[in-house]
Amino acid sequence: MTSEQQSTPSDTPDGSGPSAKDDADDAARDDADDAAGDDAEYAAGDDAKDAAKDAAEDAAPRASGLRRLAIDVRPLAHGPFRRLWLGQGVSFIGFQVTAVAVPVQVYDLTHSSLWVGVLGFVNLVPLIVFGLWGGAIADHVDRRKLLFGSSCVTWLSTLLLLVQALLGLDSVAFIMAVVAVQAVGFAISSPTRSAIIPRIIDRPLVPAANTLNFTASQVGMLAGPLLAGVILARWNFSVAYGLDAVLFTLGLYAALRLPSIPPLGEVAGAPGLRAVFDGLQYLATQPVLLMSFVVDIIAMGVAMPRALFPEVADDRFGGDGAVGWLFAAIAIGAVLGGLSSGWIGRVRRQGAALVAAIVVWGLAVAAAGLAHSLWLAVLLLAVGGGADLISAVFRQTMLQTYAPDEMRGRLQGVFTVVVAGGPRLGDLRAGATAAVAGATVSWVSGGIACAVLVVVAGLAVPALLRYDTRTARGPVETAADAAAAGPKDRGEQAPAV
């Protein structure tokens, strides 16, 4: 009962007061009022408690649902991984600015999508050769030193692109040569970086780390092209290459701050052709992993429309401002898919999900090729980008779950060849087809063919469609793999930023 409900006795100045009967009547009324007030208060309190309980019960599933969907950020608690992730994420923005600027510059010099497609082929050859060889090297030397050295090659190539733009060389041959050297650095650094991940974080967090890396890369693929569109519309190619050179320094710093990551156990042989063949031979014994690469080659090599973006932006959507949106569209969907990727780890039939994701990618690309509105094209490409990220996470998780540490660099080299080489093969296909049949036919037919071929590939190897994480078993863990989970190799003693 509140203080306002308490009664106060009342006496007259002359000392006369109410009669005894009046006192009794007043007391009875007060008791009745008090009881009614208490009942109302208790009833209101119970109602408030029930309402709060119901609200909490309603909110709990929503909060739990959001946590189950949200991206897992636990790997960022590990200092070496956090620095590597930040360095790669920031430097990749600049890398993507260059990835847009180079084909646009080549198209400006030649006015030919075929030459833009040839640029993809120039990237492809070093990626195949040095991706496989670089992965073998990563299994034989300190991965920290190899990552830093190969990253320096990529950075110096960017500086050369900056110099040719400042001097106005306007030489397609020189640009092609520099791009080839840049591809060498990328081909070695990429598998090395991926092979480092299981050595610097706990093994159960590897899938979450892969998702974070893919999402950060997609953020770069989103921000980089948009930034490139603004730079190319307002300034020139030298500004684009200069920005890339500056941002890349953070990636170099992250590589330097890594702990030493030497090979585990005894290293057999040299990182030559024999080591590469050993890795390929191991992959051949794993049909599910092998087919996961095959369907990705179909997805990128057949459906990727990237080489057509400059021409379509110029002819259909109005120029340099549109080309940035087209290059960024796939990454828009991938970023959204990554941020809501908490459910991916609960998918058990990953083989069937991988095929389904690539079918969605192909159909979305085909539909985007028919769009005559820029924003509709961006939306459809974004749907495809989300599907592509899902397939990438499944493939990387399969690979790092099964591969022992002594094979991890070589298999990551194959992964790099497929992931980075596939789109460049797609550039060549798209540009060559456009030169014969036109950009629209090249774009749409590639997407449809991708969806059909990936279904055929899945049906041809049923083991891929039947792949289930609940029944699948990887290779027997070696002593070296067990040592990889130790605190020292995880880099827990390294100072945090």
GUNU-669836 format. One line per 2 residues: number of its first residue (from 1); their letters; for each residue y, x, z of C-alpha. Coordinates in Angstrom, 3 decimals, decimal comma, m for minus. Each point is the difference from the previous one (the first is absolute). Layout:
N
NUM> a> Y X Z  ... $
This chain:
497
1> mt> 0,000 0,000 0,000  3,406 1,368 m0,949 $
3> se> 2,976 0,461 2,282  1,879 m2,782 m1,772 $
5> qq> m2,733 m2,436 1,057  0,246 0,811 3,731 $
7> st> 1,929 m2,617 2,117  2,759 1,044 2,424 $
9> ps> 0,505 m1,912 3,313  3,330 m1,835 0,349 $
11> dt> 1,781 m0,598 3,364  3,359 m1,678 0,498 $
13> pd> 2,832 1,901 1,728  m0,245 m2,284 3,013 $
15> gs> m3,604 0,808 0,518  m1,306 m3,375 m1,128 $
17> gp> m2,860 0,189 m2,510  m2,320 m2,241 m1,884 $
19> sa> m2,381 m2,260 1,867  m3,649 0,891 0,537 $
21> kd> m1,052 m2,640 m2,562  2,406 1,447 m2,509 $
23> da> m1,361 3,463 0,737  m3,534 m1,209 m0,629 $
25> dd> 0,973 m1,766 m3,197  1,851 3,093 m1,250 $
27> aa> m2,917 2,257 0,862  m2,405 m2,270 m1,848 $
29> rd> 2,231 m0,016 m3,059  0,378 3,804 0,175 $
31> da> m3,750 0,467 0,236  m0,531 m2,238 m3,003 $
33> dd> 2,668 1,864 m1,990  m1,462 3,346 1,014 $
35> aa> m3,483 m1,041 m1,056  1,242 m1,291 m3,337 $
37> gd> 2,017 3,207 m0,575  m2,942 2,194 0,900 $
39> da> m2,297 m1,945 m2,315  2,491 0,323 m2,852 $
41> ey> 0,471 3,726 0,642  m3,709 0,685 0,159 $
43> aa> m0,614 m2,096 m3,102  2,731 1,852 m1,894 $
45> gd> m1,395 3,333 1,171  m3,501 m0,923 m1,107 $
47> da> 1,302 m1,165 m3,356  1,897 3,282 m0,495 $
49> kd> m3,050 2,044 0,940  m2,210 m1,998 m2,353 $
51> aa> 2,539 0,370 m2,807  0,265 3,750 0,579 $
53> kd> m3,791 0,338 0,057  m0,338 m1,987 m3,223 $
55> aa> 2,708 2,114 m1,657  m1,697 3,215 1,109 $
57> ed> m3,348 m1,231 m1,310  1,599 m0,924 m3,317 $
59> aa> 1,846 3,320 m0,260  m2,998 2,157 0,891 $
61> pr> m1,978 m0,724 m3,182  3,142 0,528 m2,077 $
63> as> 0,722 3,349 1,678  m3,638 1,009 m0,282 $
65> gl> 0,003 m1,045 m3,631  3,084 2,071 m0,727 $
67> rr> m1,531 3,041 1,711  m3,176 m0,443 m2,025 $
69> la> 2,035 m0,084 m3,217  2,550 2,709 0,799 $
71> id> m0,586 3,579 m1,109  m1,703 2,260 2,569 $
73> vr> 2,440 2,744 1,082  m2,138 1,740 2,630 $
75> pl> m0,450 3,183 m2,108  3,748 0,641 0,307 $
77> ah> m0,569 0,926 3,654  m1,493 3,296 m1,239 $
79> gp> 2,829 2,496 m0,545  m1,418 1,955 m2,991 $
81> fr> m0,890 m3,195 m1,849  3,370 m1,553 0,807 $
83> rl> 1,889 2,979 m1,459  m2,244 0,133 m3,053 $
85> wl> 0,416 m3,735 m0,542  3,781 0,111 0,323 $
87> gq> 0,332 3,097 m2,175  m2,193 m1,432 m2,724 $
89> gv> 1,675 m3,403 0,180  3,534 1,352 m0,382 $
91> sf> m0,836 2,613 m2,634  m1,951 m2,560 m1,995 $
93> ig> 3,155 m2,046 m0,464  1,580 2,931 m1,822 $
95> fq> m3,234 0,616 m1,917  0,133 m3,570 m1,289 $
97> vt> 3,641 0,382 m0,996  m1,126 2,869 m2,226 $
99> av> m3,003 m2,014 m1,201  2,450 m2,565 m1,403 $
101> av> 2,635 2,459 m1,210  m2,389 2,141 m2,086 $
103> pv> m1,409 m2,785 m2,236  3,460 m1,548 m0,366 $
105> qv> 1,407 3,386 m1,045  m2,857 0,495 m2,479 $
107> yd> 0,588 m3,489 m1,429  3,734 0,678 m0,287 $
109> lt> m0,752 3,183 m1,942  m2,695 m1,452 m2,281 $
111> hs> 0,434 m3,820 0,042  m3,797 m0,207 m0,135 $
113> sl> m2,467 m1,509 2,501  m2,657 2,196 m1,587 $
115> wv> 1,723 3,132 1,340  0,214 m1,650 3,412 $
117> gv> m3,749 m0,553 m0,236  m0,530 3,642 m0,987 $
119> lg> 1,830 0,910 3,203  m2,810 m1,718 1,877 $
121> fv> m2,573 2,083 m1,865  1,901 3,197 0,877 $
123> nl> m0,347 m1,013 3,651  m3,636 m0,927 m0,354 $
125> vp> m1,486 3,338 m1,085  1,305 2,043 2,991 $
127> li> m0,969 m2,834 2,341  m3,603 0,076 m1,168 $
129> vf> m0,381 3,782 0,019  1,954 0,890 3,113 $
131> gl> m0,829 m3,176 1,912  m3,702 0,869 m0,036 $
133> wg> 0,554 3,709 0,515  2,662 m0,554 2,665 $
135> ga> m2,406 m2,193 1,941  m2,584 2,786 m0,086 $
137> ia> 2,581 2,490 1,245  0,877 m2,387 2,851 $
139> dh> m3,609 0,221 1,198  0,146 3,826 0,143 $
141> vd> 3,433 0,957 1,404  2,510 m1,009 2,662 $
143> rr> 1,186 m3,412 m1,196  3,396 0,395 1,606 $
145> kl> 0,804 3,122 m2,060  m1,337 m1,562 m3,191 $
147> lf> 2,076 m3,140 0,515  3,191 1,985 0,519 $
149> gs> m0,573 2,298 m2,984  m0,823 m2,801 m2,439 $
151> sc> 2,945 m2,057 1,255  2,277 2,944 m0,784 $
153> vt> m1,241 m0,073 m3,612  0,957 m3,667 m0,270 $
155> wl> 3,413 0,663 1,551  0,789 2,899 m2,349 $
157> st> m0,915 m2,204 m2,978  2,533 m2,569 1,165 $
159> ll> 2,636 2,749 0,182  m0,781 0,904 m3,625 $
161> ll> 0,498 m3,607 m1,061  3,343 0,065 1,797 $
163> vq> 1,029 3,193 m1,821  m0,873 m1,371 m3,465 $
165> al> 1,977 m3,169 0,716  3,042 1,957 1,220 $
167> lg> m0,093 2,284 m3,058  m0,550 m2,878 m2,409 $
169> ld> m2,994 1,646 m1,715  m1,252 m3,323 m1,382 $
171> sv> m3,386 1,567 m0,763  m3,014 m2,298 0,126 $
173> af> m2,336 3,009 m0,175  1,607 1,620 3,050 $
175> im> m0,207 m3,249 1,967  m3,672 m0,354 m0,924 $
177> av> m0,749 3,554 1,149  1,753 m0,463 3,340 $
179> va> m1,736 m3,323 0,570  m3,353 1,722 m0,593 $
181> vq> 0,803 2,625 2,653  1,124 m2,725 2,381 $
183> av> m3,320 m1,771 m0,551  m1,832 3,194 1,004 $
185> gf> 1,759 0,066 3,373  m0,620 m3,699 0,548 $
187> ai> m3,657 0,268 m1,012  m0,660 2,626 2,674 $
189> ss> 2,183 m1,368 2,796  m1,202 m3,594 m0,190 $
191> pt> m3,736 0,529 0,730  0,891 2,645 2,562 $
193> rs> 2,274 m2,386 1,870  m2,619 m2,765 m0,036 $
195> ai> m2,731 2,376 1,210  2,241 0,999 2,913 $
197> ip> 0,228 m3,535 1,407  m3,451 m0,174 1,677 $
199> ri> 0,687 3,390 1,604  3,229 m0,966 1,779 $
201> id> m0,807 m3,492 1,299  m2,978 m1,683 1,623 $
203> rp> m2,618 m1,228 m2,443  0,257 m3,716 0,959 $
205> lv> 3,675 0,113 m1,020  m0,639 1,370 m3,504 $
207> pa> 0,074 m3,447 m1,716  3,296 m0,834 1,712 $
209> an> 1,392 3,404 m0,987  m0,994 m0,618 m3,615 $
211> tl> 1,778 m3,350 0,035  3,136 1,584 1,469 $
213> nf> m0,048 2,711 m2,667  m0,482 m2,448 m2,845 $
215> ta> 2,727 m2,254 1,358  2,442 2,906 0,372 $
217> sq> m0,774 1,078 m3,546  0,647 m3,519 m1,216 $
219> vg> 3,305 m0,070 1,865  0,887 3,122 m1,965 $
221> ml> m1,142 m1,647 m3,205  2,232 m2,942 0,868 $
223> ag> 3,097 1,822 1,201  m0,254 2,866 m2,506 $
225> pl> 0,122 m2,063 m3,210  2,726 m2,286 1,349 $
227> la> 2,030 3,038 0,976  m0,719 1,577 m3,373 $
229> gv> 1,263 m3,121 m1,763  3,295 0,203 1,878 $
231> il> 0,339 3,752 m0,564  m0,746 m0,196 m3,720 $
233> ar> 2,337 m2,952 m0,476  2,934 1,660 1,814 $
235> wn> m0,576 3,757 m0,234  m2,444 2,223 m1,891 $
237> fs> m3,377 1,719 0,064  1,206 3,030 1,946 $
239> va> 0,901 m2,211 2,980  m3,514 m1,492 m0,039 $
241> yg> m1,722 3,391 m0,080  2,368 1,437 2,600 $
243> ld> m0,776 m2,815 2,447  m3,718 0,620 m0,446 $
245> av> 0,437 3,719 0,752  1,890 m0,744 3,224 $
247> lf> m2,414 m2,654 1,317  m3,037 2,139 m0,769 $
249> tl> 1,056 2,585 2,585  m1,099 m2,379 2,779 $
251> gl> m3,522 0,030 m1,399  0,019 3,804 0,038 $
253> ya> 1,094 m0,035 3,649  m2,804 m2,406 0,921 $
255> al> m2,573 2,280 m1,636  1,314 3,029 1,889 $
257> rl> m0,243 m1,823 3,352  m3,687 m0,831 m0,427 $
259> ps> m2,520 1,855 2,164  m2,344 2,443 m1,692 $
261> ip> m2,822 m1,893 m1,740  m2,662 2,532 m1,071 $
263> pl> m3,423 m1,047 m1,323  m2,498 m1,186 2,583 $
265> ge> m3,096 2,149 0,368  m1,175 2,535 m2,556 $
267> va> 1,508 m0,154 m3,492  m2,634 0,430 m2,708 $
269> ga> 0,971 1,422 m3,392  3,398 0,144 m1,658 $
271> pg> 2,287 m2,861 m1,091  m0,989 0,249 m3,648 $
273> lr> m1,770 m2,186 m2,529  m3,185 m0,025 2,039 $
275> av> 1,817 m1,527 2,973  1,544 m2,641 m2,273 $
277> fd> m3,407 m0,876 m1,450  m1,475 m0,269 3,491 $
279> gl> 2,593 m2,610 0,863  m0,628 m1,943 m3,203 $
281> qy> m3,739 0,196 0,567  0,409 m1,416 3,491 $
283> la> 2,160 m2,838 m1,372  m2,679 m0,800 m2,592 $
285> tq> m2,432 m0,743 2,839  2,358 m2,643 1,421 $
287> pv> 0,061 m2,876 m2,556  2,339 m2,191 2,008 $
289> ll> 2,619 2,745 0,292  m0,479 0,939 m3,630 $
291> ms> 0,502 m3,567 m1,189  3,033 m0,406 2,229 $
293> fv> 1,595 2,775 m2,065  m1,179 m1,532 m3,279 $
295> vd> 1,599 m3,384 0,686  3,230 1,714 0,997 $
297> ii> 0,062 1,909 m3,291  m0,390 m3,352 m1,742 $
299> am> 2,839 m1,473 2,060  2,467 2,807 m0,650 $
301> gv> m1,127 1,346 m3,369  m0,238 m3,387 m1,666 $
303> am> 2,609 m2,198 1,716  2,815 2,291 1,156 $
305> pr> 3,139 m1,029 m1,997  2,337 2,683 1,403 $
307> al> 0,617 1,827 m3,283  1,351 m3,242 m1,457 $
309> fp> 2,645 m0,542 2,681  2,852 1,912 m1,697 $
311> ev> m0,500 m1,811 m3,316  m0,472 m3,464 1,513 $
313> ad> 2,964 0,492 2,348  2,191 1,018 m2,935 $
315> dr> m1,127 m2,710 m2,442  m0,699 m2,941 2,287 $
317> fg> 1,777 0,450 3,334  3,213 1,931 m0,703 $
319> gd> m0,364 3,727 0,634  m0,084 2,583 2,791 $
321> ga> 0,631 m2,398 2,878  m3,064 m2,046 m0,972 $
323> vg> m2,253 3,021 m0,418  0,391 0,853 3,678 $
325> wl> m1,195 m3,468 0,995  m2,986 0,196 m2,312 $
327> fa> m1,057 3,375 1,380  0,495 m1,288 3,558 $
329> ai> m1,699 m3,375 m0,422  m3,573 1,181 0,542 $
331> ai> 1,100 1,849 3,130  1,749 m3,110 1,363 $
333> ga> m3,289 m1,842 0,158  m1,831 3,052 1,314 $
335> vl> 2,454 0,440 2,885  m0,313 m3,659 0,982 $
337> gg> m3,763 0,311 m0,264  0,030 3,119 2,175 $
339> ls> 2,173 m1,557 2,698  m2,427 m2,914 0,259 $
341> sg> m3,149 2,117 m0,298  m1,467 m0,530 3,470 $
343> wi> m2,692 m2,269 m1,428  m1,335 2,616 m2,453 $
345> gr> m2,021 1,801 2,673  m1,905 m3,218 0,751 $
347> vr> m1,250 m0,427 m3,576  m3,717 0,878 m0,106 $
349> rq> m0,859 m0,688 m3,651  2,357 2,707 m1,177 $
351> ga> m1,650 0,507 m3,392  0,447 m3,625 m1,044 $
353> al> 3,518 0,004 1,449  0,817 3,146 m1,999 $
355> va> m1,089 m1,628 m3,283  1,897 m3,203 0,829 $
357> ai> 3,177 1,931 0,781  m0,111 1,789 m3,350 $
359> vv> m0,580 m3,289 m1,848  3,142 m1,369 1,655 $
361> wg> 1,866 3,170 m1,025  m1,008 m0,363 m3,663 $
363> la> 0,856 m3,687 m0,265  3,354 0,465 1,748 $
365> va> 0,916 2,844 m2,378  m0,935 m2,109 m3,032 $
367> aa> 2,135 m2,911 1,210  2,952 2,323 0,671 $
369> gl> m0,162 1,221 m3,594  0,696 m3,548 m1,198 $
371> ah> 2,990 m0,541 2,300  3,449 m0,173 m1,591 $
373> sl> 1,778 m0,128 3,355  0,452 3,299 1,832 $
375> wl> m0,569 m1,575 3,407  m3,185 m1,750 m1,124 $
377> av> m1,317 3,292 m1,370  0,859 1,718 3,284 $
379> ll> m1,762 m2,727 1,999  m3,185 0,182 m2,040 $
381> la> m0,072 3,790 0,057  0,482 m0,189 3,785 $
383> vg> m3,110 m2,189 0,287  m1,864 2,641 m1,948 $
385> gg> 1,403 2,733 2,244  m1,288 m1,695 3,135 $
387> ad> m3,465 m0,274 m1,531  0,123 3,663 m1,044 $
389> li> 0,795 1,177 3,539  m2,921 m1,995 1,382 $
391> sa> m2,385 1,645 m2,445  1,410 3,459 0,806 $
393> vf> m0,532 m0,416 3,747  m3,602 m1,103 m0,535 $
395> rq> m0,760 2,978 m2,246  1,600 2,607 2,245 $
397> tm> m1,689 m1,402 3,098  m3,413 0,063 m1,693 $
399> lq> 0,554 3,588 m1,069  1,180 1,401 3,323 $
401> ty> m2,687 m1,892 1,913  m2,842 1,475 m2,061 $
403> ap> 1,189 3,480 m0,983  m0,831 2,896 2,376 $
405> de> 2,845 2,413 0,670  m1,481 2,756 m2,168 $
407> mr> 0,116 m2,366 m3,015  3,131 m1,915 0,893 $
409> gr> 2,467 2,161 m1,917  m2,039 m0,139 m3,208 $
411> lq> m0,491 m3,742 0,167  3,671 m0,463 0,782 $
413> gv> 0,618 2,056 m3,134  m1,995 m2,550 m1,982 $
415> ft> 1,953 m2,740 1,744  3,269 1,660 m1,034 $
417> vv> m1,139 0,315 m3,607  m0,898 m3,686 m0,088 $
419> va> 3,032 m1,316 1,870  2,629 2,193 m1,655 $
421> gg> m1,750 0,557 m3,314  m0,954 m3,636 m0,608 $
423> pr> 3,584 m1,258 m0,328  0,875 2,897 m2,304 $
425> lg> m2,953 m0,873 m2,185  1,372 m3,515 0,094 $
427> dl> 3,389 1,343 m1,105  m1,621 1,562 m3,054 $
429> ra> m1,948 m3,161 m0,841  3,010 m2,257 0,464 $
431> ga> 2,327 2,194 m2,052  m2,486 0,480 m2,853 $
433> ta> m0,845 m3,705 m0,152  3,684 m0,944 0,092 $
435> av> 0,705 2,329 m2,920  m2,543 m1,932 m2,085 $
437> ag> 0,123 m3,582 1,276  3,212 m0,267 2,051 $
439> at> 0,808 0,154 3,690  m0,928 m3,602 0,842 $
441> vs> m3,448 0,195 m1,592  m0,659 3,334 1,698 $
443> wv> 1,077 m1,316 3,402  m1,852 m3,355 m0,020 $
445> sg> m3,219 1,179 m1,648  m0,325 2,832 2,522 $
447> gi> 0,107 m2,364 2,969  m2,542 m2,412 m1,466 $
449> ac> m2,362 2,799 m1,028  0,176 1,455 3,521 $
451> av> m1,035 m3,275 1,642  m2,950 m0,416 m2,368 $
453> lv> m1,222 3,594 0,146  0,066 0,268 3,806 $
455> vv> m2,158 m3,125 0,333  m2,442 1,449 m2,522 $
457> ag> m0,092 3,291 1,917  m0,669 m1,783 3,283 $
459> la> m2,846 m2,022 m1,479  m1,461 3,124 m1,621 $
461> vp> m0,290 1,746 3,397  m0,867 m2,718 2,562 $
463> al> 0,017 2,573 2,806  3,800 m0,033 m0,149 $
465> lr> 0,200 m3,769 0,414  m2,588 0,081 2,807 $
467> yd> 1,745 2,789 1,909  0,422 m1,149 3,613 $
469> tr> 1,398 2,145 2,795  m2,391 m1,635 2,483 $
471> ta> m3,071 1,354 m1,780  1,348 3,055 m1,878 $
473> rg> m0,780 3,434 1,419  1,762 3,231 m0,802 $
475> pv> m1,419 3,539 0,024  m1,285 1,492 3,223 $
477> et> 2,828 1,529 2,018  m0,098 3,763 0,032 $
479> aa> 0,968 2,268 2,870  3,155 0,860 m1,907 $
481> da> 0,909 m3,680 m0,239  m0,479 m0,417 3,739 $
483> aa> 2,239 2,986 0,628  2,655 m1,604 m2,188 $
485> ag> 0,540 m2,627 2,673  0,876 2,620 2,620 $
487> pk> 3,480 0,026 1,555  0,865 3,401 m1,448 $
489> dr> m0,716 m1,007 m3,604  1,819 m3,259 0,489 $
491> ge> 3,105 2,025 0,745  0,675 m1,674 3,340 $
493> qa> 1,405 3,225 1,437  2,639 0,242 m2,728 $
495> pa> 3,516 m0,838 1,205  1,277 m3,414 m0,958 $
497> v> 3,273 m0,613 m1,759 $
